[in-house]
Amino acid sequence: MPILKSVKSLNNKLLNLQKIGIVYNVEHESAEEVAGKLENILVNKGFTDIAKYSIRGKRDKTSPDTDLGLVFIVGGDGTFLGAARCFSPCGIPLFGINTGRLGFLSQLKPYGIEQGVEKILKGDFIIEERLMIKSYISEEQGFQTALNDVVIKGGEVSRAARLFLYINGKHVCDYLADGLIISTPTGSTAYTLSAGGPVVVPELEAFVIAPICPHSLTTRPIVIPANEKIEVKVKLDSDYIYITSDGQENLKISGEKTILITKNDYKARLITLKNENNGFYSILREKLHWGISPYCQD
């Protein structure tokens, strides 16, 4: 039987299977074992061109092969976010296997690997394109990308900063707050949720802007179209601020800079299996217990 070189998804997108990558986070106790099991399953199905990448911690980076057709990510959400920033510039689809805590971005737990691979080979999946965000300060410092969010915070512990928000060059709001989160729909269930922001379905082309601990009774998060240009100016007592992408990549800059935040030029491509219990709302109920009564015993 000839080796399957490609397969078409349910939303009519071609997935190249000629070279497959496996990224695993060795800081997760079972990740290496799970990655080995996955490799054996793929080899038994005739796939031999497999590239494995071991990383140590979610901030560790790898240099990707640009000719990969698919990357499996074995780890938690942090591992997935790091891999998304790494592989998305090449347009490589990503599939998560959770060995972490929440696993909101992952499709499978380790016990379901074989069934998951079978579904992919049969074409029982879709390829979602997820909005990414980028922040830009200057030509010297370049830009950072994120799948979840960009966070701007003052450099001094326990001191609020004054942040001035502009959208399309128009002054929108002044914040006295610990910081500001600008989130994609994917990131709306992460840090933004903790800051009181709304849950936004991944298909929407929008950003959520949410202040962190604002000193105000009226300041609320807002949702804007993703094609808007966001500028944040900061005034604070310390000499520097931090810009953090996905809670992982930190950039320390002068507090007098203006941060420009826009939609990224490319998107992350996520593989989602066809499963009636695998949709966005089902994941909200299962992993965040959204809409479940505290008195429910079932």
CORPE-V669912 format. One record per residue. N is the residue number from 1. RES is the residue in three letters. SS is DSSP state (hx for helix, st for strand, lp for the rest). PSI is psi in whole degrees, 0 to 359 (none if undefined). Layout:
((N	RES	SS	PSI) (N	RES	SS	PSI))
//
This chain:
((1	MET	lp	125) (2	PRO	lp	149) (3	ILE	lp	135) (4	LEU	lp	121) (5	LYS	lp	337) (6	SER	st	162) (7	VAL	st	146) (8	LYS	st	135) (9	SER	lp	171) (10	LEU	lp	336) (11	ASN	lp	27) (12	ASN	lp	36) (13	LYS	lp	138) (14	LEU	st	131) (15	LEU	st	118) (16	ASN	st	127) (17	LEU	lp	12) (18	GLN	lp	331) (19	LYS	lp	126) (20	ILE	st	139) (21	GLY	st	149) (22	ILE	st	118) (23	VAL	st	130) (24	TYR	st	145) (25	ASN	st	110) (26	VAL	lp	348) (27	GLU	lp	347) (28	HIS	lp	126) (29	GLU	lp	319) (30	SER	lp	358) (31	ALA	hx	317) (32	GLU	hx	319) (33	GLU	hx	317) (34	VAL	hx	319) (35	ALA	hx	321) (36	GLY	hx	319) (37	LYS	hx	316) (38	LEU	hx	316) (39	GLU	hx	317) (40	ASN	hx	320) (41	ILE	hx	316) (42	LEU	hx	318) (43	VAL	hx	318) (44	ASN	hx	338) (45	LYS	lp	6) (46	GLY	lp	2) (47	PHE	lp	120) (48	THR	lp	340) (49	ASP	lp	85) (50	ILE	st	126) (51	ALA	st	125) (52	LYS	st	138) (53	TYR	st	118) (54	SER	st	134) (55	ILE	st	155) (56	ARG	lp	97) (57	GLY	lp	157) (58	LYS	lp	344) (59	ARG	lp	350) (60	ASP	lp	143) (61	LYS	lp	154) (62	THR	lp	155) (63	SER	lp	109) (64	PRO	lp	150) (65	ASP	lp	127) (66	THR	lp	351) (67	ASP	lp	13) (68	LEU	lp	141) (69	GLY	lp	340) (70	LEU	st	140) (71	VAL	st	125) (72	PHE	st	136) (73	ILE	st	116) (74	VAL	st	110) (75	GLY	st	205) (76	GLY	lp	193) (77	ASP	hx	324) (78	GLY	hx	318) (79	THR	hx	319) (80	PHE	hx	316) (81	LEU	hx	316) (82	GLY	hx	319) (83	ALA	hx	324) (84	ALA	hx	317) (85	ARG	hx	330) (86	CYS	hx	313) (87	PHE	hx	339) (88	SER	hx	327) (89	PRO	hx	337) (90	CYS	hx	358) (91	GLY	lp	23) (92	ILE	lp	127) (93	PRO	st	147) (94	LEU	st	143) (95	PHE	st	123) (96	GLY	st	138) (97	ILE	st	118) (98	ASN	st	121) (99	THR	lp	12) (100	GLY	lp	211) (101	ARG	lp	294) (102	LEU	lp	309) (103	GLY	lp	40) (104	PHE	lp	328) (105	LEU	lp	352) (106	SER	lp	155) (107	GLN	lp	334) (108	LEU	st	156) (109	LYS	st	161) (110	PRO	hx	326) (111	TYR	hx	346) (112	GLY	hx	16) (113	ILE	hx	310) (114	GLU	hx	316) (115	GLN	hx	323) (116	GLY	hx	317) (117	VAL	hx	319) (118	GLU	hx	317) (119	LYS	hx	319) (120	ILE	hx	315) (121	LEU	hx	334) (122	LYS	hx	352) (123	GLY	lp	16) (124	ASP	lp	62) (125	PHE	st	166) (126	ILE	st	158) (127	ILE	st	111) (128	GLU	st	144) (129	GLU	st	117) (130	ARG	st	133) (131	LEU	lp	136) (132	MET	lp	164) (133	ILE	st	151) (134	LYS	st	147) (135	SER	st	142) (136	TYR	st	135) (137	ILE	st	308) (138	SER	st	168) (139	GLU	lp	325) (140	GLU	lp	317) (141	GLN	lp	347) (142	GLY	st	208) (143	PHE	st	159) (144	GLN	st	147) (145	THR	st	159) (146	ALA	st	149) (147	LEU	lp	323) (148	ASN	lp	296) (149	ASP	st	162) (150	VAL	st	130) (151	VAL	st	132) (152	ILE	st	123) (153	LYS	st	151) (154	GLY	st	158) (155	GLY	lp	344) (156	GLU	lp	133) (157	VAL	lp	136) (158	SER	lp	28) (159	ARG	lp	132) (160	ALA	lp	157) (161	ALA	st	153) (162	ARG	st	121) (163	LEU	st	133) (164	PHE	st	117) (165	LEU	st	129) (166	TYR	st	138) (167	ILE	st	123) (168	ASN	lp	38) (169	GLY	lp	358) (170	LYS	st	134) (171	HIS	st	124) (172	VAL	st	311) (173	CYS	st	148) (174	ASP	st	135) (175	TYR	st	138) (176	LEU	st	104) (177	ALA	st	169) (178	ASP	lp	335) (179	GLY	st	187) (180	LEU	st	135) (181	ILE	st	130) (182	ILE	st	117) (183	SER	st	149) (184	THR	st	171) (185	PRO	lp	322) (186	THR	hx	321) (187	GLY	hx	357) (188	SER	hx	344) (189	THR	hx	12) (190	ALA	lp	236) (191	TYR	hx	321) (192	THR	hx	321) (193	LEU	hx	319) (194	SER	hx	333) (195	ALA	lp	10) (196	GLY	lp	13) (197	GLY	lp	166) (198	PRO	lp	158) (199	VAL	lp	128) (200	VAL	lp	130) (201	VAL	lp	143) (202	PRO	lp	336) (203	GLU	lp	341) (204	LEU	lp	142) (205	GLU	lp	85) (206	ALA	st	161) (207	PHE	st	147) (208	VAL	st	131) (209	ILE	st	116) (210	ALA	st	125) (211	PRO	st	150) (212	ILE	st	116) (213	CYS	lp	59) (214	PRO	lp	144) (215	HIS	lp	73) (216	SER	lp	150) (217	LEU	lp	353) (218	THR	lp	345) (219	THR	lp	126) (220	ARG	lp	157) (221	PRO	lp	152) (222	ILE	st	155) (223	VAL	st	130) (224	ILE	st	159) (225	PRO	st	148) (226	ALA	lp	345) (227	ASN	lp	5) (228	GLU	lp	151) (229	LYS	lp	120) (230	ILE	st	133) (231	GLU	st	137) (232	VAL	st	122) (233	LYS	st	142) (234	VAL	st	137) (235	LYS	st	123) (236	LEU	lp	168) (237	ASP	lp	329) (238	SER	lp	169) (239	ASP	lp	355) (240	TYR	st	165) (241	ILE	st	165) (242	TYR	st	137) (243	ILE	st	122) (244	THR	st	131) (245	SER	st	122) (246	ASP	lp	26) (247	GLY	lp	14) (248	GLN	lp	314) (249	GLU	st	115) (250	ASN	st	136) (251	LEU	st	123) (252	LYS	st	121) (253	ILE	st	168) (254	SER	st	140) (255	GLY	lp	351) (256	GLU	lp	1) (257	LYS	lp	159) (258	THR	st	131) (259	ILE	st	125) (260	LEU	st	129) (261	ILE	st	126) (262	THR	st	172) (263	LYS	st	139) (264	ASN	lp	159) (265	ASP	lp	334) (266	TYR	lp	166) (267	LYS	lp	163) (268	ALA	st	141) (269	ARG	st	114) (270	LEU	st	134) (271	ILE	st	126) (272	THR	st	125) (273	LEU	st	151) (274	LYS	lp	113) (275	ASN	lp	127) (276	GLU	lp	340) (277	ASN	lp	18) (278	ASN	lp	7) (279	GLY	lp	171) (280	PHE	hx	316) (281	TYR	hx	325) (282	SER	hx	321) (283	ILE	hx	322) (284	LEU	hx	317) (285	ARG	hx	318) (286	GLU	hx	315) (287	LYS	hx	335) (288	LEU	hx	359) (289	HIS	lp	37) (290	TRP	lp	130) (291	GLY	lp	13) (292	ILE	lp	127) (293	SER	lp	138) (294	PRO	lp	347) (295	TYR	lp	356) (296	CYS	lp	129) (297	GLN	lp	352) (298	ASP	lp	none))
//
